[in-house]
Amino acid sequence: MPSEQTDFAVIGGGPAGAAATLTLRRYAPQRRVVLLEAGRHDRPKPGEVLPAVAQGLLRQLGVWTSFVAEAFVESRAVVSAWSGETPDERHSMFSAQGAGQQLDRARFDRLLVQSADAAGAEVRFASPVCSAVREGYGWRLKLPDGDIVADAVIWATGRSWKLARSFGAKLRAHSHLAAYTRFFDRAPGDCQMVIEARPEGWWYSADLPDQCRVVACLTDPDLGSEMRDPKSWYRALAATQLIAPLLSSGAHETAALVKSAGTVTIDPAAGERWVAAGDSLFAADPLSSRGIVHALRSGILAAYAASDMLDGHGELARKRYAMIARQGFADYVPALAAHYAAAARWDTAFWQRRGRHFQNPAAAAAKG
């Protein structure tokens, strides 16, 4: 099979991979960067809410103007029935950061990758990396149609850790959670994200562009296995107080997804000429609202670390990046524990497990 050489290979074209690629093109414009995306960003994806704090990151990446032109749905408020049945509303007009955005994730990911292409990276869709093998000072990445030998690799494949063994990384699952998600059209809303705690777990819904809507139930895989069945999912939906009314009689289901959503970390965060970013580094519980912001920020930091590795500062880059990753997890654990503790008003398996798992957040963070 043919092989080619590059300075950097970025595996994964989601927000983390695209942010890393854009940063490399700005920070090391003399270096060649190849972005390898296994899919084509043409299918519905979960992870639809972009907090206002992301605006600074998008500006840093040089994509803010293009993002505004996409005219995504402004997130004007978060409505929740969490610690009690009475809904609580938080309006973005009272936030110093302003309103967030409710995204079409596939469209958002395409925007970032297209921006990376315009910045001079070589973007390749439908290019899954089958394996990674150490070669010389870099890595040989095996693709279906040939090999790429990269001096440094940024690993950003989201919640797919197939390459963990290749990089010598170990996974730790801190919690097991699954998102049973369905997408709808003809389901207009009022630019709000809605969250509701229920005995079986918790639900959320958000408006999407073009009068579309996402609705998801999050629970443990063993407790929610029946949620794969549409009848069971819709029956549980009907029992919700805030979520069910968001789907009018004219709403039409367009897609359904089941995705892992638990907390997972890897160790180490970086190794010899490789750096993990986004969910590949630290996959967070969606309740934390860290997903896309964490992906963008870690992609930027991973690019700096990978560039430092090629400049002869590999050990320092790994230590510094690992320290940042540890601190991020240490901040996350107690915050997530407090969120779940506020809603633990049912004596059901889902909430009992959250009480046991997060009863000593400081110890959990130390282990992470």
N, C-alpha and C positions, 0 to 999 in steps of 0.2 A: 504494500500500500504506500501511496505517496506521503511524505511528511514535509512539514514546513516549520520555520523558526519564527518566534515572536518574543518580544520582551515581556509582555504581560498577557496572560489569558484570564479572562473573567468568565467563570462558569455560572450561568444563571442570569437571565435578563429581566428579573423583577426589580423593584425599587432599589434594593441593596446593590445588585450587580450593575444597574444602570448608573447609580450615583457613583460607584467606584470607577466606572469607565469614564464618566464625565470629568471626575476629579483628576484621574490620570492624564487625560488629554490636556487639562489646564496646568497641572502641576509638573508634568514631564512630557511636554509636547514633542520632544525629539524621539520619544520611545513609541514603538509599535504596540497597539492594543487590539486584541481580538476578543470580542464578546460572543459567547456561545450560549444560545437559548434553545432548550430542548423543544419547546412548542412554538406557537405563532401568535400568542396573545389574542386568540380569536374565540375564546370560550369564557362564560361567566366565571367570576372569581369572587371569593369572600374577601372581606377587609375593605369596607366601602367608605369609612369615615376618616377624613384627613383633618386633624386638629389645626387650629389657626397657627400654632407654634411652628408648623411646617413651612410657613411662608418664608421665613429667613433661610431655611435650607434650600428651598427651590430657587431663591434669589442667588444664593451662593453657587448653585449648580448652573446658573444661567438659563433656567427654563421658566422663570416666573411669567414672562410675557406670553409665552406659548401656552402655559397653563391657564392663564386668565382667558385667553381666546377660546378655550374649550367650553367655557360657560357651564361648568358643573353646578350642581344644586347647592345653594348656600344652606348651611346648617344653622338655623336660627335659634334652636332651643333643644335641650335634652329633657325629656319627660320620663320620670321613673316612678315605679311603684316597687320600692326596694325594701326599705326597713319597715314599711307598713303598707296598707292598702290605699291610703290617700296619696294621690299622685303628687310628686314634687316637680316643679319646673325651674330650669336654669336657662335664662335667655342670654344669647350671645351679646346682646347690646350692653349687658352689665359686665362683660369680660374685657379686661384691658387689652387682650390679644385680638379681640374681634371674633367674627364668625369663622367656623371651619367650613369644610366642603364635604358633600356626600357624592362619592365618585361612582362612575362606571369604571371598575378596577382594570378591566381589560384595556379600555381606552386610555386610561392613565398610564398603564405600563407601556403601551405602544408609544405614547407621547415621549416618555423618558428614553426609550430605546431609539426612537427616531432622532431625538436630540443628540444622543451619543453618536449616531451615524453621521449627523451633520457636523459634529465636532471633530470628525476625522478618524473615529474608531471603525474597525471592520466588524460589522454586525452580521451574524449568521444565525438565522432561524432554523428550526428543525435539525439542530445539531447537538444531540445528547452526547455527553461524555460517558463512555462506557467504563473506563478505568483510568487511573492516574498512577504512573510508575516513575520513581526517582531515576533521573538520568543526568549524570554529571552534576552540575550545580543547580539544575532545574528539574523540570517534570515533562514526561512524555504523556500526553493526553490522547487516548484512543477514541476516535470517532468512527461512526459507521463507514465513512468514505475516506478515511485517512487519519494520519496522526499530526498533532501539533506539539512541538517541543517549545516549552515556555520557560523563560528564565525565572519567572515568579507567577504564582497562581492566586487569584482571589476566588474563594469557594463561596458561592451565594445561591445555592439551589433551593432555598426555602426549607420547607418541612420534608425534604427528601435528603436522607443521610447515607445514600448508597456509597458515597465516596469516603465515608468516615474511616473505614479500614485502610484504604489506600493512603490516607494522610496520617494514619496512626492516632486518630482521635477517638475518644470514648464518649458515648452518650450517657446522659443521666436524665431519666424521666422523673420529674418532681411531682407531677400530677397527671392524671389521665382524664381528658375531656374530649368530647366530640361535638361538632357543630352540624346539626341536621338542618340544612338550608334550602329554601325554595325561593325562586325568583318569579315575579309577576309583572305583567304589563296591564295597562288600563287600570292602574291603581294609584291615582294622584294623591298627594298629601299636602301638608303645610310646612314643609322644610324642617321637620323635627326628627330627631332620633328618639325612639321609645324603648325603654328597658323595663322588664317586669320579672321579679322573682316569683318562682312557683315551687310547689313541693318537689317536682321532678328535676328542677334546675333553674335556669333563667332563659328568658326570651328577649330578643331585640328585633327591631324593624327600623328601616331608614328609607327615605325617598331616594330614588335614583333618577338620573336624567330621563327625559322623554316619558314622563308619567309612569315610570317603573318603580318597583319596590322589592326589597329583600326582606325576608322574614326567616329567623333562625331560632331553633331551640338548642340550648347547650346543656348537656348533661354527661354523665359518665357513660362510656361505651357499653358496659355491661347492664346499666340501668335503662339505657335508651335504645337497645337493639331493635325494639318494635317500631321506633321512629322512622326506620327505613321504609316501613309500610305506609303508603299515603293515608289510608284510613285512620291508622293510629295517630299519625302526625296531625291530621286535621281535627281529630277528636280532642287531642290535647290542646290544640290551638283554640278550639271553641270554648275551653274553660278559662282562657285568659281574660283579664279585665280590660286591658288597654290595647293589646295587640290585635285581637280578632276584629274589632270594629274598623281597623285600618284597611281591611280588604272588603271592598264593596262587592255587590252581587255581580258586577261586570268584570271583576278582576280575573285574569287568565294566567294560569301557571305556565311558565316558559322553560324552566330548568330546575333541576334538583341536584344538590351536592351533599356529600357526607365527607367531612374533613376532620382530621385530628386537630385539636385545639389546646392541648395541655401544655404545661411548662416543661421545656426540654433545654438543657445546656450541654455543651461539649467541652472536653478538656484534652489537649490544650486549645486555647483560642487561636493560636498561630504556631507554626512550626518552621522547618527548614524551607524557606522560599515559598511558603503558603500562608494565607490568612483567611479566616472564616468571617463572614459578614451576614447581617440580617438574621432571619430565622435559623439559618444553618449554625450560627453562633449561639443564639439565645432566642428560642421560640417562646413567646409570652402568652399567657392567658388573655383572650380578647377583652376581658373585663378591665384590664389595665389600660386599654386604649394606647398601647405603646407601639403596635405593629408597624405602620408605615413610617412613622417618625423615627423609630429605632432603626428600621432598615436603611433609611436615607442617611442618618447620622453615622451608623456603623460602616456603611459603604464608603463614605468620605474618609473616615479614620483608617479603614482597611487599605485604601489607596495610598495614603501617606505611609503606612507601615510597609506595604509592599515595595514602594519606591525606595524607602530607606534601606530595605534589604539589598536591593541592587546597588545601592551606593556604599555598601560595605558596613552597614550598621545593623545587621540582622539581629544580634542578641539584644541590643538595646530596644529595637523596634518590637520584638516579641514580648519583652518584659513590660514595656510601657502599654502595649495593646492589651495584654493579659490583665494588668492592673485596672485599666478602664473597664474591661468586661466584668471583673469581679465586683467593682464598685457599683456598676449598673444593676447587677443581680442583688447585691446587698440592699440597695435602695428599694428594689421592686418587691421583695418578699414581705416586709412588714406592711407596705401599702396595700398589697393584694389581700393580706390577712385581715386588715381592717375593713376592706370592702366586703369581704364575705361574712365577717363577724356581724356587720350591721344588718344583714338580711337573714341571719340564722334563726328564724322564727318557726321552723317546722321540724318535727322529730322524724325526719325521713333520712334514708341512706345517703342521699347526696349531701345534705347539710351536716349530717353527723360526721361524714368523712372530712369536710372542710374544717370542722372544729378540731378534729384530731390532727390533721395534716398541718394546720397553721397555728397550733397551740403554742409552739415555741419558734417564732419566726427568726429570732436571732441565731438559734442553732441551725436552722435550715439554711440561712444565708452563709454561715461559716462553712457548712458542708459543701455549698455550691461553689 
